[in-house]
């Protein structure tokens, strides 16, 4: 079995808008990911570490949390139970990182809530505040198809 049969790793900012949205003074919410296809998910958040994705040194990342929904476009939403949150009170510096994770068992699948997304908020408004976000989805329930042009090493 190949690692890619069980794990999907992506730069979340390329798929969703959280990596390219200046969150100063507001909330950035990424797109929904289907947890019915995986056992676990982890979001890796890096506070503005590059020249193109900066973080104002006087601001703080107020909240990172994972929400769940019953459709791929949101529909009815609610927080995960137990809560998967990071509440910050200190200012952040570029390069700081955080990991938030949950399992499919945290989702209210009986109620149809198997879509999850990361949300970030920052209440300060003193400059550009960007985060880079990666996502690791583990425990794929279905084997991945080979990507176009990819070959197995024999």
C-alpha positions as CSV (number, residue, x, y, z in Angstrom):
1,X,0.0,0.0,0.0
2,X,1.3,3.5,-0.9
3,X,1.2,6.4,1.6
4,X,-1.0,8.3,-1.0
5,X,-3.6,5.6,-0.6
6,X,-4.2,6.6,3.0
7,X,-3.0,10.3,3.2
8,X,-3.8,13.5,1.3
9,X,-1.6,16.5,2.0
10,X,-2.3,19.9,0.4
11,X,-1.6,23.6,0.7
12,X,-5.1,24.6,1.9
13,X,-4.5,28.2,0.7
14,X,-4.3,27.0,-2.9
15,X,-7.7,25.2,-2.6
16,X,-9.5,27.8,-0.4
17,X,-9.3,31.5,0.2
18,X,-7.9,31.6,3.7
19,X,-4.3,31.7,2.6
20,X,-4.9,34.6,0.2
21,X,-7.3,36.7,2.4
22,X,-6.1,39.5,4.6
23,X,-8.0,38.7,7.8
24,X,-7.2,41.9,9.7
25,X,-10.3,43.1,11.5
26,X,-12.4,40.1,10.4
27,X,-12.8,36.5,9.8
28,X,-11.5,34.3,7.0
29,X,-13.2,31.0,6.4
30,X,-11.9,28.3,4.1
31,X,-13.9,25.9,1.9
32,X,-15.5,22.7,3.3
33,X,-13.8,19.3,3.2
34,X,-15.6,16.0,3.3
35,X,-14.8,14.0,6.5
36,X,-16.8,11.0,5.3
37,X,-13.9,10.2,3.1
38,X,-11.2,10.3,5.8
39,X,-10.7,9.3,9.5
40,X,-8.7,12.3,10.6
41,X,-7.9,15.9,9.6
42,X,-5.2,18.3,10.7
43,X,-4.8,21.9,9.7
44,X,-1.3,23.4,9.9
45,X,-1.4,27.2,10.2
46,X,1.7,29.3,9.8
47,X,1.4,33.0,10.7
48,X,2.6,35.2,7.7
49,X,6.0,33.7,7.1
50,X,6.8,35.0,3.6
51,X,7.3,38.3,1.9
52,X,4.0,37.9,0.0
53,X,2.0,36.6,3.0
54,X,2.9,38.9,5.9
55,X,1.7,39.4,9.5
56,X,1.6,42.8,11.2
57,X,3.6,42.4,14.4
58,X,1.1,44.4,16.5
59,X,-1.8,42.0,15.8
60,X,-2.9,38.7,17.2
61,X,-4.6,35.7,15.7
62,X,-7.7,35.8,18.0
63,X,-9.2,32.5,17.1
64,X,-8.7,29.4,15.0
65,X,-11.5,26.8,15.0
66,X,-13.0,24.0,13.1
67,X,-16.7,24.1,12.2
68,X,-18.9,21.4,10.8
69,X,-21.7,21.5,8.2
70,X,-24.3,19.3,6.6
71,X,-23.5,20.3,3.0
72,X,-20.4,21.1,0.8
73,X,-21.6,24.8,0.7
74,X,-22.2,25.2,4.4
75,X,-25.9,24.6,4.9
76,X,-26.6,24.3,8.6
77,X,-23.4,24.8,10.6
78,X,-22.2,24.2,14.1
79,X,-19.1,23.9,16.2
80,X,-17.5,20.5,16.8
81,X,-18.0,18.8,20.1
82,X,-15.6,18.6,21.8
83,X,-14.5,22.1,20.6
84,X,-11.4,22.3,18.6
85,X,-10.4,25.9,19.1
86,X,-7.3,28.0,19.6
87,X,-8.0,31.3,21.5
88,X,-5.0,33.6,21.4
89,X,-4.5,36.7,23.6
90,X,-0.9,37.5,22.8
91,X,0.5,39.2,19.6
92,X,1.9,36.8,17.0
93,X,5.1,37.0,15.1
94,X,5.7,35.8,11.5
95,X,6.6,32.1,11.4
96,X,4.6,31.0,14.5
97,X,2.6,27.9,13.8
98,X,-0.4,26.1,15.1
99,X,-2.0,22.7,14.5
100,X,-5.7,22.0,14.9
101,X,-7.0,18.5,14.3
102,X,-10.1,16.3,14.7
103,X,-11.4,12.9,13.8
104,X,-14.4,12.0,11.8
105,X,-15.9,10.7,15.0
106,X,-16.1,14.3,16.3
107,X,-18.6,15.1,13.6
108,X,-22.3,14.7,14.0
109,X,-22.6,12.3,11.2
110,X,-26.0,11.0,12.4
111,X,-27.3,14.6,11.8
112,X,-25.6,14.7,8.4
113,X,-22.7,16.9,9.6
114,X,-19.6,15.5,7.9
115,X,-18.2,18.6,6.2
116,X,-15.5,20.6,8.1
117,X,-13.6,23.8,7.6
118,X,-11.1,26.0,9.3
119,X,-12.0,29.5,10.3
120,X,-9.6,32.2,11.5
121,X,-10.3,35.6,13.1
122,X,-8.2,38.6,13.9
123,X,-9.7,41.7,15.6
124,X,-6.8,44.1,15.1
125,X,-6.7,46.4,12.1
126,X,-3.2,47.7,12.0
127,X,-1.9,46.1,8.8
128,X,-1.9,43.0,6.5
129,X,-2.5,39.7,8.4
130,X,-2.1,36.6,6.3
131,X,-1.8,32.9,7.3
132,X,-0.6,30.0,5.2
133,X,-2.5,26.9,5.8
134,X,-1.8,23.3,5.0
135,X,-4.2,20.4,5.5
136,X,-3.5,16.7,6.1
137,X,-6.4,14.3,5.6
138,X,-5.6,10.8,7.0
139,X,-7.2,7.4,6.7
140,X,-8.7,7.6,3.3
141,X,-11.7,5.3,3.1
142,X,-11.2,4.8,-0.7
143,X,-8.0,4.1,-2.5
144,X,-6.7,7.1,-4.5
145,X,-6.6,6.9,-8.3
146,X,-3.2,7.4,-9.9
147,X,-2.7,11.1,-10.9
148,X,-2.3,11.8,-14.6
149,X,1.2,11.1,-15.7
150,X,2.2,9.4,-12.4
151,X,3.7,5.9,-12.4
152,X,4.4,3.3,-9.8
153,X,8.0,2.7,-9.0
154,X,8.6,-1.0,-9.4
